């Protein structure tokens, strides 16, 4: 399992270069996802729930119809860790597989 050591600002900047659609907002990695409809969004969430359980790492997320906002940080480390980055990588890979409409910029 990846380290629970909090990443430095430079490490987070490097990670964000390979995490399409993700931004650092208020100490968390944040991405807004948009799907064709509620079923696609909920299917993605169910898929990521299995990933989250296998990693023992769970996001803060909010769903409204076809939109999902995911916020990821490791509470025990007090910020972003390598485990958060890995979760985001898994989310991006699964998002691409769901035939998504688009990713929206976090506000």
Secondary structure by P-SEA (a helix, b strand, c coil): ccccccccaaaaaaaaaaccccccccccbbbbbbcccaaaaaaaaaaaaaaaaaacccccccccccbbbbbbbbcccccccaaaaaaaaaaaaaaaaaccccccccc
